[in-house]
């Protein structure tokens, strides 16, 4: 029996603990289980978070086991190795796939029937691997994808145009990584075409501005890591937003990492595409209009991911 207001976070590093904090502040769940290979770390995080409960919503927060996560509606996986100097991206993928192979059988063994949300990087590859390893339906295994990248795009456009970023409607799709693309052709500010709104604000170098903003979004993580060593607050809020869509059965559209079933002519991989998200995971992957250049960029992003996936040992 699934408890719709129970969630588990696997991995209590910077990202996992920040996600737990963000979930607690939103008051979405009545029960939060923290799981980590280092039990003491999970216990410490649960204690620290628990001490703030008098100032937020009623909630039971504790360090637990995979058995405790059996009836969760959502399990968020942040566990994974970080890239070390001299390691290739493929080395990192190999390590993190091995970690998934140790985690997922413990989840499937307890009869978990909820939604798996992958946050560990490279999130698209690991989302695909998690579905194959777990055997769960693809629509129940999703990744945080470009939900954060899209927020970064809206933030940068909001600053550029001196407008509330919540009024900006634009999306990043493809890989959560260097080959991601911004869908400029459909971007708007509260229904006003983006280029027209830019001109209303006195900006006329559209190509130059778009390239500068795209590169800023694409390279955001590198810039943050260079300055503070890791990114965790932004992704925590992005994951909390995904969780909210699931818990409240919002049928909201988010660019999560999902395995397409022929949409955009793609299959056999996971990447970020605008999808309707509700209590059962992905309800529908949406085929949005793309310019010829955007279609080509999405295909190129998919091909790069498929090259990596072809080398996985699943």
Secondary structure, DSSP 8 states (H G I E B T S, - for coil): --EEEEEEEE--SHHHHHHHHHHHHHT--SEEEEE-SSHHHHHHHHHHHHTTGGGS---EEEE--TGGGTTEEEEEE-------TT--HHHHHHHHHHHHHHHHHHHHHTT--SEEEE-SSSHHHHHHHHHHHH---GGGEEE-TTHHHHHHHHHHHHHHHTS-GGGEE--EEB-SSTT-EE-GGG-EETTEEHHHHHHHTT---HHHHHHHHHHHHHTHHHHHHHHHS---HHHHHHHHHHHHHHHTT--EEEEEEE--SSGGG--SS-EEEEEEEETTEEEEE------HHHHHHHHHHHHHHHHHHTT---
